[in-house]
């Protein structure tokens, strides 16, 4: 993300912060980047134009993942 000048902030996020987010994703070495589609009763729209999908595509290009 630094290469693409996208700021990153890892940390503990409160329920309130997450409930006010436009999008949420989780990441690790097995799942890579996975969008969160629902948190309690709040649903997040994950479309082809979403920031999470943009990040997934950057990741795939960076590591030549098909």
C-alpha positions as CSV (number, residue, x, y, z in Angstrom):
1,X,0.0,0.0,0.0
2,X,2.9,2.4,0.7
3,X,4.0,1.9,-2.9
4,X,0.6,3.2,-4.1
5,X,0.5,5.9,-1.4
6,X,-2.5,4.4,0.3
7,X,-2.4,5.2,4.1
8,X,-2.7,2.2,6.5
9,X,-3.8,2.2,10.1
10,X,-3.7,-1.1,11.9
11,X,-5.3,-1.2,15.4
12,X,-8.2,-1.9,17.6
13,X,-11.4,-0.4,16.3
14,X,-14.4,0.0,18.5
15,X,-17.8,-1.3,17.5
16,X,-19.0,2.3,17.0
17,X,-16.1,2.9,14.6
18,X,-16.9,-0.2,12.6
19,X,-20.6,0.5,12.5
20,X,-19.8,3.9,10.9
21,X,-17.4,2.6,8.3
22,X,-18.1,2.6,4.6
23,X,-16.4,-0.7,4.2
24,X,-14.6,-3.2,6.4
25,X,-12.1,-5.9,5.4
26,X,-9.9,-8.4,7.2
27,X,-6.7,-9.7,6.0
28,X,-4.2,-12.4,6.8
29,X,-1.8,-14.7,4.9
30,X,-4.5,-17.3,4.2
31,X,-7.5,-15.2,3.2
32,X,-5.4,-12.3,1.7
33,X,-8.1,-9.5,1.7
34,X,-11.6,-10.5,2.6
35,X,-14.5,-8.0,2.7
36,X,-16.8,-8.0,5.6
37,X,-20.3,-8.1,4.2
38,X,-22.3,-7.8,7.4
39,X,-21.7,-6.7,10.9
40,X,-24.6,-7.5,13.2
41,X,-27.6,-6.1,11.2
42,X,-25.6,-3.6,9.1
43,X,-24.8,-4.8,5.6
44,X,-22.0,-3.5,3.6
45,X,-22.2,-3.3,-0.2
46,X,-19.2,-5.0,-1.7
47,X,-19.3,-4.3,-5.4
48,X,-16.8,-4.4,-8.3
49,X,-16.1,-0.7,-7.6
50,X,-15.6,-1.0,-3.9
51,X,-12.3,0.1,-2.3
52,X,-11.9,-3.5,-0.8
53,X,-12.0,-5.0,-4.3
54,X,-9.6,-2.3,-5.5
55,X,-7.2,-3.4,-2.8
56,X,-7.7,-7.1,-3.7
57,X,-6.8,-6.3,-7.3
58,X,-3.7,-4.4,-6.3
59,X,-2.6,-7.3,-4.2
60,X,-3.1,-9.8,-7.0
61,X,-1.2,-7.7,-9.5
62,X,1.6,-7.1,-7.0
63,X,2.1,-10.9,-6.4
64,X,1.0,-12.2,-9.8
65,X,-2.0,-14.1,-8.4
66,X,-4.6,-15.2,-10.9
